[in-house]
């Protein structure tokens, strides 16, 4: 038992939300729920979010997706940006609610208004795929750009792909390489693969087979099958 728990029993005070979050992150989920649930019921948006996460995954406690969504929505209604994203995902995949891309989009927009990078990226995906909106690659690129500027690795890779192929934006291998580089540095396997291929081909960057080999190796180590094949081809005896 930690000192905060002992103090709480002596004084009647509840361990604070930070202690509950720490318990969640250390995978002591039963203790996390015991700490966080009273705060969530008292209206703490962060506690509500983590109660939603605990019930969503059901690790150490019974899984309850409807109750999970309920806590996420309470948190989102108080402006907790990450909760908007999760509620949007629930509606995107039809988890605990019917699949509804238009409803998902409304939650992503609310989170995007708060500057949440994953919500910005999700709006880009919606416009790229035509989910709940008319397909618009240029608009997708705009949202990817906003998320990429916040350091979102998925958005950086997605926008890099648009620049690589000139889809919705002018074709620009150098910009594609820059974006893939930002994403690859965060461990994004697809970005590592795409950047490796650009180095192999000298597109947007100076041709550098050693750097191509390094990047393809990083992607392959994460299970990227196409990168593995490209690396094998690069190392083949007849490769120049």
DRENFI-765588 format. One record per residue: x, y, z of N, C-alpha, C in turn. Coordinates in steps of 0.02 Angstrom, whole numbers, padded with zeros to 5 digits, always signed. Layout:
XYZXYZXYZ...
// end
This chain:
+00043-00060+00000+00000+00000+00000+00044+00062+00000+00031+00109-00045+00071+00169-00050+00054+00220+00004+00098+00269+00014+00088+00319+00066+00024+00359+00055+00006+00370-00010-00055+00408-00024-00116+00368-00002-00115+00302-00013-00171+00261+00008-00179+00261+00084-00121+00256+00119-00123+00257+00193-00151+00324+00217-00127+00379+00187-00151+00445+00206-00226+00451+00193-00247+00423+00137-00318+00427+00120-00361+00390+00171-00339+00332+00194-00378+00295+00243-00380+00331+00310-00326+00365+00328-00324+00400+00392-00366+00463+00391-00368+00497+00334-00402+00562+00330-00469+00559+00296-00483+00504+00261-00544+00500+00222-00537+00532+00154-00478+00559+00139-00467+00591+00074-00456+00537+00021-00477+00551-00042-00466+00505-00097-00397+00516-00127-00362+00462-00145-00300+00472-00184-00317+00513-00246-00272+00557-00267-00289+00602-00321-00289+00567-00389-00313+00603-00438-00320+00575-00505-00253+00553-00533-00200+00591-00518-00134+00572-00543-00114+00503-00519-00131+00486-00456-00115+00420-00430-00154+00366-00469-00216+00381-00487-00255+00334-00526-00227+00324-00596-00206+00379-00627-00176+00375-00693-00110+00336-00690-00072+00348-00637-00009+00311-00629-00022+00236-00621-00074+00219-00584-00093+00148-00576-00114+00119-00643-00151+00157-00682-00172+00134-00749-00111+00121-00793-00064+00168-00793-00005+00161-00836+00041+00105-00814+00039+00088-00749+00079+00032-00724+00041-00034-00728-00019-00031-00759-00061-00090-00772-00091-00120-00708-00095-00079-00655-00130-00099-00595-00202-00074-00602-00240-00108-00646-00303-00081-00668-00358-00083-00615-00357-00134-00573-00407-00137-00520-00399-00078-00473-00337-00064-00453-00324-00006-00409-00341+00059-00445-00324+00063-00509-00338+00124-00547-00413+00139-00547-00454+00088-00558-00526+00099-00558-00551+00120-00490-00525+00089-00437-00546+00107-00370-00530+00180-00354-00473+00204-00379-00454+00274-00367-00494+00321-00412-00499+00304-00476-00526+00351-00525-00602+00356-00525-00636+00302-00512-00709+00303-00519-00743+00356-00475-00723+00364-00412-00755+00417-00372-00744+00486-00402-00684+00498-00428-00670+00563-00459-00711+00571-00523-00718+00517-00561-00759+00520-00622-00831+00537-00605-00858+00504-00553-00927+00517-00533-00936+00588-00507-00881+00616-00481-00883+00685-00457-00874+00736-00513-00862+00711-00575-00860+00755-00633-00792+00772-00659-00739+00737-00637-00673+00751-00663-00665+00721-00733-00652+00764-00783-00651+00742-00853-00594+00693-00866-00537+00704-00836-00480+00658-00847-00494+00590-00817-00522+00589-00757-00540+00526-00725-00593+00489-00766-00641+00526-00794-00692+00496-00836-00661+00463-00898-00612+00497-00927-00578+00469-00986-00544+00403-00969-00508+00402-00913-00471+00340-00896-00518+00285-00872-00574+00302-00842-00624+00251-00826-00650+00220-00891-00660+00262-00941-00681+00237-01006-00630+00189-01035-00566+00207-01029-00513+00163-01055-00510+00097-01017-00517+00100-00951-00515+00038-00911-00572-00009-00931-00631+00018-00940-00688-00023-00958-00686-00046-01031-00654-00007-01073-00648-00025-01144-00606-00088-01152-00550-00091-01116-00504-00147-01126-00514-00203-01076-00546-00188-01020-00564-00240-00972-00506-00281-00947-00450-00249-00935-00392-00285-00909-00392-00280-00833-00407-00336-00801-00409-00337-00728-00477-00319-00700-00522-00294-00743-00591-00279-00724-00636-00302-00781-00700-00314-00769-00744-00336-00823-00748-00285-00879-00747-00308-00941-00752-00263-00998-00825-00244-01008-00838-00179-01021-00906-00155-01030-00902-00096-01079-00913-00110-01143-00904-00058-01194-00956-00002-01189-01017-00019-01171-01068+00033-01165-01052+00081-01108-01031+00053-01051-01011+00095-00995-00949+00135-01012-00903+00103-01049-00843+00137-01072-00860+00198-01114-00904+00188-01163-00924+00244-01206-00958+00299-01165-00997+00279-01116-01031+00328-01074-00981+00374-01039-00928+00344-01011-00877+00386-00978-00840+00430-01028-00823+00402-01086-00789+00442-01136-00832+00502-01157-00897+00490-01165-00941+00545-01186-00946+00599-01132-00949+00578-01069-00951+00627-01015-00887+00669-01015-00830+00635-01027-00767+00671-01029-00765+00719-01089-00788+00695-01146-00788+00737-01207-00833+00798-01198-00890+00788-01166-00936+00843-01156-00907+00899-01114-00854+00882-01076-00819+00933-01036-00758+00961-01073-00749+00940-01136-00696+00969-01176-00629+00933-01171-00630+00869-01148-00567+00831-01145-00555+00803-01216-00505+00832-01250-00497+00821-01322-00488+00747-01341-00447+00711-01303-00434+00641-01319-00498+00599-01318-00546+00619-01276-00609+00582-01272-00650+00591-01336-00647+00651-01366-00681+00661-01430-00656+00612-01482-00590+00602-01482-00561+00555-01530-00588+00484-01520-00588+00461-01458-00609+00392-01445-00683+00383-01461-00724+00431-01443-00795+00426-01460-00804+00423-01536-00764+00463-01572-00767+00459-01644-00748+00391-01671-00697+00360-01641-00676+00293-01661-00731+00242-01648-00763+00247-01590-00819+00201-01574-00871+00204-01630-00888+00264-01653-00939+00270-01706-00911+00248-01774-00846+00257-01785-00816+00236-01848-00820+00161-01857-00804+00124-01804-00800+00051-01809-00864+00016-01787-00912+00054-01759-00974+00024-01736-00965-00014-01672-00928+00015-01625-00915-00017-01561-00962+00012-01509-01008-00029-01482-01057-00010-01431-01113+00034-01459-01105+00057-01521-01155+00097-01556-01155+00076-01629-01209+00089-01666-01208+00074-01738-01153+00114-01773-01124+00084-01824-01073+00120-01863-01105+00180-01897-01074+00238-01888-01103+00300-01914-01045+00348-01927-01024+00351-01990-00966+00393-02007-00981+00467-01998-01043+00487-02013-01060+00558-02005-01056+00578-01931-01080+00535-01887-01077+00549-01815-01004+00550-01792-00966+00502-01817-00894+00500-01800-00861+00566-01820-00878+00590-01879-00848+00651-01905-00863+00710-01859-00924+00712-01832-00942+00768-01788-00899+00768-01725-00883+00709-01699-00840+00705-01640-00768+00723-01657-00745+00699-01715-00677+00717-01735-00670+00792-01745-00722+00824-01772-00719+00896-01783-00714+00933-01716-00751+00909-01666-00748+00941-01600-00678+00935-01571-00648+00876-01578-00580+00867-01554-00530+00908-01594-00541+00912-01659-00497+00952-01702-00499+01026-01682-00558+01050-01664-00565+01119-01642-00524+01132-01579-00510+01079-01541-00469+01085-01481-00395+01072-01496-00380+01059-01561-00311+01049-01581-00284+00979-01572-00329+00930-01563-00306+00861-01552-00281+00831-01617-00218+00810-01618-00186+00788-01680-00220+00727-01710-00239+00678-01669-00270+00618-01697-00338+00634-01728-00373+00683-01700-00437+00704-01730-00425+00739-01797-00374+00781-01800-00356+00813-01863-00339+00760-01916-00299+00712-01896-00281+00658-01942-00342+00619-01964-00387+00604-01918-00447+00565-01934-00492+00602-01983-00494+00668-01979-00532+00706-02029-00499+00699-02097-00433+00698-02098-00398+00686-02161-00416+00619-02191-00418+00568-02149-00436+00501-02173-00508+00501-02200-00553+00535-02165-00623+00538-02186-00628+00568-02256-00592+00623-02268-00595+00655-02334-00558+00613-02387-00505+00580-02367-00469+00538-02415-00511+00478-02437-00548+00449-02390-00586+00388-02405-00659+00402-02420-00683+00463-02409-00753+00478-02420-00798+00447-02367-00778+00453-02304-00815+00424-02248-00855+00478-02213-00920+00481-02227-00963+00531-02197-00961+00598-02232-00918+00604-02282-00912+00665-02322-00895+00645-02394-00903+00691-02440-00882+00677-02509-00805+00672-02510-00781+00625-02549-00709+00615-02554-00676+00678-02583-00623+00701-02550-00589+00763-02571-00516+00757-02549-00473+00736-02595-00403+00723-02577-00367+00788-02556-00383+00843-02590-00351+00906-02571-00369+00926-02500-00432+00916-02482-00454+00932-02413-00422+00883-02364-00415+00820-02385-00380+00772-02342-00309+00795-02328-00276+00819-02381-00208+00843-02372-00204+00902-02325-00254+00945-02326-00255+01002-02280-00258+00979-02208-00301+00931-02194-00307+00905-02125-00244+00866-02105-00218+00827-02151-00155+00792-02136-00100+00842-02119-00099+00897-02156-00048+00948-02144-00053+00978-02074-00115+00991-02052-00125+01018-01985-00102+00969-01931-00118+00905-01942-00097+00854-01893-00022+00843-01896+00005+00843-01957+00077+00833-01965+00117+00887-01930+00091+00949-01932+00125+01005-01900+00127+00997-01824+00083+00956-01798+00082+00942-01726+00124+00880-01709+00157+00852-01759+00202+00796-01747+00170+00728-01752+00110+00723-01780+00076+00659-01785+00109+00617-01840+00137+00559-01821+00175+00518-01868+00132+00490-01923+00070+00470-01906+00025+00443-01958+00010+00496-02010-00003+00557-01987-00019+00611-02033+00041+00630-02076+00100+00630-02047+00160+00646-02085+00170+00594-02141+00159+00531-02125+00166+00478-02176+00112+00485-02229+00051+00498-02208-00005+00504-02256+00005+00562-02303+00028+00619-02276+00039+00677-02318+00100+00666-02364+00150+00633-02337+00208+00616-02379+00188+00574-02439+00143+00527-02428+00120+00485-02483+00084+00527-02536+00044+00576-02515+00010+00619-02563+00061+00658-02605+00113+00684-02572+00164+00721-02610+00205+00674-02655+00216+00613-02632+00255+00567-02674+00219+00553-02740+00153+00548-02736+00114+00530-02796+00078+00589-02828+00084+00648-02798+00050+00706-02827-00025+00699-02825-00051+00672-02770-00122+00659-02763-00153+00713-02719-00188+00761-02750-00220+00815-02713-00173+00872-02697-00108+00862-02709-00056+00913-02699-00007+00907-02757+00032+00959-02770+00083+00953-02823+00133+00898-02806+00154+00860-02855+00202+00807-02842+00269+00838-02821+00296+00814-02765+00357+00845-02738+00394+00792-02698+00443+00760-02729+00479+00706-02695+00518+00732-02635+00544+00792-02640+00583+00819-02585+00539+00829-02523+00479+00855-02534+00433+00864-02478+00409+00797-02451+00399+00750-02496+00380+00682-02474+00435+00654-02429+00498+00661-02451+00554+00635-02412+00558+00669-02344+00547+00734-02343+00549+00771-02279+00497+00743-02230+00436+00735-02255+00382+00710-02213+00393+00638-02191+00415+00597-02238+00429+00527-02220+00485+00525-02168+00533+00571-02174+00588+00572-02126+00563+00588-02055+00517+00636-02050+00489+00653-01985+00452+00594-01954+00413+00561-01996+00374+00504-01973+00418+00444-01957+00467+00432-02001+00513+00375-01991+00552+00382-01926+00569+00444-01909+00607+00455-01847+00567+00437-01785+00501+00434-01793+00457+00413-01738+00442+00338-01740+00475+00303-01786+00467+00230-01789+00412+00206-01834+00385+00248-01877+00330+00229-01921+00357+00185-01978+00336+00121-01979+00366+00073-02025+00353+00090-02098+00293+00111-02115+00278+00127-02185+00319+00187-02208+00328+00236-02164+00369+00294-02182+00442+00274-02191+00466+00229-02149+00534+00204-02156+00542+00170-02224+00493+00130-02242+00495+00095-02306+00494+00145-02364+00446+00193-02362+00440+00240-02418+00504+00282-02425+00531+00304-02369+00592+00345-02372+00651+00303-02396+00654+00240-02375+00706+00196-02399+00704+00188-02475+00644+00183-02502+00637+00177-02575+00658+00241-02610+00644+00299-02580+00665+00362-02610+00742+00367-02611+00774+00344-02557+00847+00344-02556+00874+00293-02607+00841+00238-02614+00863+00189-02663+00861+00218-02734+00807+00255-02748+00796+00280-02815+00824+00350-02827+00847+00383-02773+00871+00452-02781+00816+00500-02799+00757+00491-02770+00699+00534-02785+00688+00581-02726+00701+00646-02737+00692+00696-02685+00750+00700-02636+00795+00651-02640+00855+00649-02599+00911+00620-02643+00973+00632-02622+01028+00602-02659+01026+00526-02651+01039+00491-02705+01038+00418-02701+01090+00394-02650+01067+00350-02605+01111+00326-02552+01088+00256-02533+01120+00206-02561+01098+00137-02550+01110+00114-02478+01160+00142-02445+01171+00124-02375+01114+00150-02331+01093+00212-02344+01037+00239-02306+00972+00203-02324+00965+00185-02387+00906+00146-02407+00905+00080-02369+00963+00048-02366+00969-00017-02331+00951-00009-02257+00976+00044-02226+00962+00056-02155+00887+00064-02143+00855+00106-02183+00784+00120-02174+00741+00059-02189+00757+00025-02243+00719-00036-02259+00727-00088-02204+00787-00091-02176+00799-00138-02121+00757-00121-02059+00751-00056-02045+00709-00036-01988+00637-00056-01999+00612-00044-02060+00542-00062-02075+00533-00137-02073+00580-00174-02102+00575-00247-02103+00576-00276-02033+00614-00245-01989+00618-00269-01919+00552-00262-01883+00509-00219-01909+00442-00210-01880+00390-00254-01915+00413-00297-01959+00367-00343-01993+00339-00317-02058+00369-00265-02086+00345-00238-02150+00371-00284-02206+00326-00325-02234+00346-00375-02282+00375-00348-02346+00345-00294-02372+00371-00265-02435+00440-00237-02425+00453-00208-02367+00520-00183-02352+00570-00240-02349+00549-00297-02322+00593-00355-02319+00612-00378-02389+00563-00380-02434+00577-00400-02503+00623-00350-02538+00610-00285-02526+00651-00233-02557+00723-00236-02531+00730-00251-02467+00797-00257-02437+00834-00317-02466+00799-00372-02473+00830-00432-02502+00853-00418-02574+00811-00381-02612+00829-00365-02681+00889-00318-02683+00892-00272-02635+00947-00225-02632+01013-00260-02617+01009-00313-02577+01069-00350-02557+01085-00408-02602+01044-00418-02654+01056-00473-02700+01123-00463-02736+01158-00517-02753+01224-00511-02784+01226-00468-02847+01171-00468-02885+01172-00430-02948+01148-00358-02938+01135-00338-02875+01113-00269-02864+01172-00222-02875+01160-00168-02909+01215-00121-02923+01216-00066-02871
// end
